Amino acid sequence: MTENPAAIAGWREKWPAPAKLNLMLKITGRRADGYHLLQTVFQIIDLCDWLTFHPLSEDKVCLQEQIPGVAETDELTVRAAKLLKQHTGYAGGVRIELEKNLPMGGGLGGGSSDAATTLVVLNRLWDLRLSQQQLMQLGLQLGADVPIFVFGHSAWGEGVGEELQAITLPEYWLLIIKPDCHVNTRQIFLAEGLTRNSASIKMIDFIAGDYSNDCTAIVTSMYPEVKNAIRALSEFGEARLTGTGACVFAVFVDENAARAAYAALQSEWVVYLARGQNQSPLYKKLDRE
């Protein structure tokens, strides 16, 4: 390992932590430990949080500024850095600066992506040389969505979402509404009426237009804000829930149509205009370094 980690390029630079959408979500079963078995399609998008890492010589992991409402010990970037240190025995430390742009509780994976960027970038900056598969396994300890961001490519997902196969998707324009609510994912997965026995499908079924999300009925019944967002977005395209929400999205082939819908909705809703990405912006930056 490098004796002077601060000499490695990448310290004090801004690193992207992109969001994702679940373009489809089926719940096909449940494991003995309570985790649900899924089929899903992940698409990386170009909305990002940004992280900057500052080297510390002492054995310490901390945030530059605390996230409102989140204890530092609970923040996923801090947990990710500590897990990486614990796994490798690395003796140095880091101060993490986080620019938070992605909404919390929206189903876009912001916290999970922050954790993944922390694992991937510190693996490089600390010269730890763990493989991508090792980082994905560490990430799974932090949350089921962390592996997709370590994987860094749009993917077909199975298992609890960690069995990933890279796929190439159209990089269409996307309009995303964040309703004024925070969906409790655990509450959704514990709901009595949740479908847990959907028949498995094949990738060709998704390509043919099976975009269903087994969580939509429960989420819209429990969160009227989500139902209203779907209704509003449906005036401009096929509105779909990502993951357990709260965010809903519509796909646009035409940029002008996406921008027109954005202009029409932004006065009443928190709206994001984004574009699909097959390769994560994080890995695009790593490839350029």
C-alpha positions in Angstrom: 0.0 0.0 0.0 1.1 3.6 -0.6 3.1 5.1 2.3 1.8 8.6 1.5 -1.9 8.2 0.5 -2.3 12.0 0.2 0.0 11.8 -2.8 -2.5 9.8 -4.8 -4.6 11.9 -7.3 -8.3 12.1 -6.3 -8.1 13.6 -2.8 -10.0 16.8 -2.4 -11.8 16.3 -5.7 -15.5 16.1 -6.1 -16.7 12.5 -6.8 -20.2 11.7 -8.1 -22.7 9.5 -6.3 -25.5 9.1 -8.9 -29.1 8.2 -8.3 -30.9 5.2 -9.8 -34.4 4.2 -10.9 -36.1 0.9 -10.7 -37.7 0.6 -14.1 -39.5 -2.6 -12.9 -39.9 -4.4 -9.6 -41.4 -7.8 -8.9 -41.4 -9.6 -5.6 -41.1 -13.3 -6.3 -40.7 -14.7 -2.8 -39.3 -14.2 0.7 -36.2 -15.7 2.4 -36.2 -17.3 5.9 -34.4 -14.2 7.2 -37.3 -11.9 6.1 -35.6 -10.4 3.1 -37.7 -10.3 -0.1 -36.6 -11.9 -3.3 -36.8 -9.5 -6.2 -36.5 -9.1 -9.9 -35.8 -5.5 -10.9 -34.1 -3.4 -13.6 -31.8 -0.7 -12.3 -31.0 2.3 -14.4 -28.3 4.7 -13.3 -29.2 8.4 -13.9 -27.2 11.6 -14.0 -28.6 13.2 -10.9 -25.8 13.1 -8.3 -24.7 13.8 -4.7 -21.1 14.9 -4.6 -18.4 13.7 -2.2 -15.0 15.1 -1.4 -12.5 13.1 0.6 -9.8 14.8 2.7 -7.0 12.6 4.1 -6.4 12.4 7.8 -3.2 10.9 9.3 -5.0 9.8 12.5 -7.3 6.8 12.8 -10.5 8.8 12.4 -13.6 9.0 10.1 -15.7 12.1 10.3 -18.0 14.3 8.3 -17.1 17.9 7.4 -20.6 18.9 8.2 -23.3 16.8 9.9 -26.4 15.9 7.9 -29.5 17.5 9.5 -31.5 14.8 11.3 -28.9 12.1 10.9 -26.4 11.2 13.6 -22.8 11.1 12.3 -22.4 7.4 13.4 -25.5 6.5 11.3 -24.5 8.3 8.2 -23.8 5.7 5.5 -20.6 7.3 4.2 -19.1 7.2 7.7 -20.3 3.6 8.1 -18.8 2.7 4.7 -15.4 4.2 5.5 -15.3 2.5 8.9 -16.3 -0.8 7.4 -13.5 -0.5 4.8 -11.0 0.3 7.5 -12.2 -2.6 9.7 -12.1 -5.1 6.8 -8.6 -4.1 5.6 -6.9 -2.9 8.9 -6.1 0.4 7.3 -4.7 2.8 9.9 -5.3 6.2 8.4 -8.5 8.3 8.3 -10.7 10.6 6.3 -12.9 13.6 6.5 -15.9 13.3 4.2 -17.5 16.4 2.6 -21.0 15.6 1.3 -23.0 17.8 -1.1 -26.5 16.4 -0.7 -28.7 16.9 -3.8 -30.7 13.7 -3.9 -33.9 13.6 -1.8 -34.0 11.3 1.2 -36.7 8.7 1.3 -37.4 9.0 -2.4 -36.4 5.6 -3.7 -33.5 7.1 -5.8 -30.8 5.4 -3.7 -29.0 8.5 -2.6 -27.6 7.2 0.7 -26.7 3.9 -0.8 -24.9 5.6 -3.7 -23.0 7.8 -1.2 -21.9 4.7 0.6 -20.8 3.0 -2.7 -18.8 6.0 -3.8 -17.1 6.1 -0.4 -16.1 2.4 -0.8 -15.0 2.7 -4.4 -13.1 5.9 -4.1 -11.4 5.2 -0.7 -10.4 1.8 -2.0 -8.4 3.7 -4.6 -7.2 6.6 -2.5 -6.1 4.3 0.3 -4.5 1.9 -2.2 -6.4 -1.1 -0.7 -6.8 -3.0 -4.0 -10.0 -4.8 -3.2 -11.8 -6.2 -6.2 -15.2 -4.8 -7.3 -16.8 -8.1 -6.1 -15.3 -7.6 -2.6 -16.5 -4.1 -2.5 -20.0 -5.2 -3.5 -20.0 -7.8 -0.7 -19.0 -5.1 1.8 -21.7 -2.8 0.4 -24.4 -5.4 0.9 -23.7 -5.2 4.7 -24.7 -1.5 4.5 -27.9 -1.9 2.4 -29.4 -3.9 -0.4 -29.0 -1.1 -2.9 -25.3 -0.4 -2.3 -24.0 -3.2 -4.6 -25.7 -1.7 -7.8 -23.8 1.5 -7.3 -20.5 -0.3 -6.7 -21.3 -2.3 -9.8 -21.7 0.9 -11.6 -23.8 -0.1 -14.6 -27.5 -0.4 -15.5 -28.4 -3.9 -14.6 -31.0 -6.7 -14.3 -31.1 -7.5 -10.6 -32.3 -10.6 -8.7 -31.9 -12.1 -5.2 -32.4 -9.2 -2.8 -31.1 -7.0 -5.6 -27.4 -7.9 -5.4 -27.3 -10.5 -8.1 -26.6 -8.2 -11.1 -26.2 -8.7 -14.8 -25.1 -5.7 -16.8 -27.6 -4.6 -19.5 -27.7 -1.8 -22.0 -30.7 0.5 -21.8 -31.8 3.4 -24.0 -30.4 6.6 -22.3 -33.7 8.4 -22.5 -34.8 11.6 -20.7 -36.6 11.1 -17.4 -38.9 13.4 -15.4 -39.0 12.6 -11.7 -41.4 14.0 -9.1 -40.6 13.8 -5.4 -43.9 14.0 -3.5 -43.9 15.7 -0.1 -43.6 12.5 1.9 -41.0 10.0 3.1 -41.9 6.4 2.3 -40.9 3.9 5.0 -39.5 1.0 3.0 -39.7 -1.4 5.9 -43.3 -0.6 6.5 -44.1 -1.3 2.8 -42.4 -4.7 2.8 -44.2 -5.6 6.0 -47.6 -4.6 4.7 -50.2 -7.5 4.7 -51.5 -6.7 1.2 -48.1 -6.6 -0.5 -47.8 -9.1 -3.4 -45.0 -11.5 -2.5 -45.5 -14.3 -5.0 -45.2 -12.7 -8.5 -44.2 -15.1 -11.3 -40.7 -14.5 -12.4 -40.2 -13.0 -15.8 -37.4 -12.9 -18.4 -35.5 -9.9 -19.6 -37.4 -10.2 -22.9 -40.7 -9.7 -21.1 -39.3 -6.4 -19.7 -38.1 -5.3 -23.1 -41.6 -6.1 -24.4 -43.1 -3.7 -21.9 -43.6 -5.4 -18.6 -42.7 -2.4 -16.4 -44.9 -3.4 -13.4 -44.0 -2.5 -9.8 -45.5 -4.8 -7.1 -45.2 -2.0 -4.5 -47.3 0.5 -6.4 -50.8 -0.5 -5.0 -49.6 -0.6 -1.4 -47.6 2.7 -1.6 -50.4 4.6 -3.3 -53.0 3.4 -0.8 -50.8 4.4 2.2 -49.4 7.6 0.8 -51.9 9.8 -1.1 -49.1 12.2 -2.0 -47.6 9.5 -4.2 -51.0 8.8 -5.8 -51.5 12.5 -6.6 -48.0 12.7 -8.1 -48.7 9.7 -10.4 -51.9 11.4 -11.4 -50.1 14.7 -12.2 -47.3 13.1 -14.1 -49.7 10.8 -16.1 -50.8 13.9 -18.0 -47.5 13.8 -19.7 -46.4 10.2 -19.9 -46.7 6.8 -18.3 -46.0 7.5 -14.6 -44.3 4.8 -12.6 -43.1 4.3 -9.1 -39.4 3.7 -8.5 -38.7 1.0 -5.9 -40.9 1.7 -2.9 -41.0 5.4 -3.8 -41.8 8.1 -2.9 -40.5 9.3 -6.3 -42.4 8.6 -9.5 -41.0 9.0 -13.0 -41.9 9.0 -16.6 -39.6 8.2 -19.6 -39.3 10.6 -22.6 -37.7 9.8 -25.9 -37.9 13.5 -26.9 -35.9 16.1 -24.9 -38.2 18.9 -25.8 -41.2 17.0 -24.5 -39.4 16.3 -21.2 -38.5 19.9 -20.8 -42.0 21.1 -21.5 -43.4 18.7 -18.9 -40.8 19.9 -16.4 -41.8 23.5 -17.0 -45.5 22.6 -16.6 -45.0 20.7 -13.3 -42.3 22.6 -11.5 -44.5 25.3 -10.0 -46.5 22.7 -8.0 -44.0 19.8 -7.5 -40.4 19.1 -6.6 -39.4 17.9 -10.1 -36.0 16.7 -11.5 -35.1 16.4 -15.1 -32.5 13.7 -15.7 -31.1 11.3 -18.3 -30.4 7.6 -18.1 -26.9 6.4 -18.0 -25.6 2.9 -18.7 -22.2 3.5 -17.1 -22.1 5.3 -13.7 -20.7 8.8 -13.7 -18.4 7.6 -10.9 -16.7 5.1 -13.2 -16.5 7.6 -16.0 -14.5 9.8 -13.7 -12.4 6.9 -12.5 -11.6 6.0 -16.1 -10.4 9.5 -16.8 -8.2 9.7 -13.7 
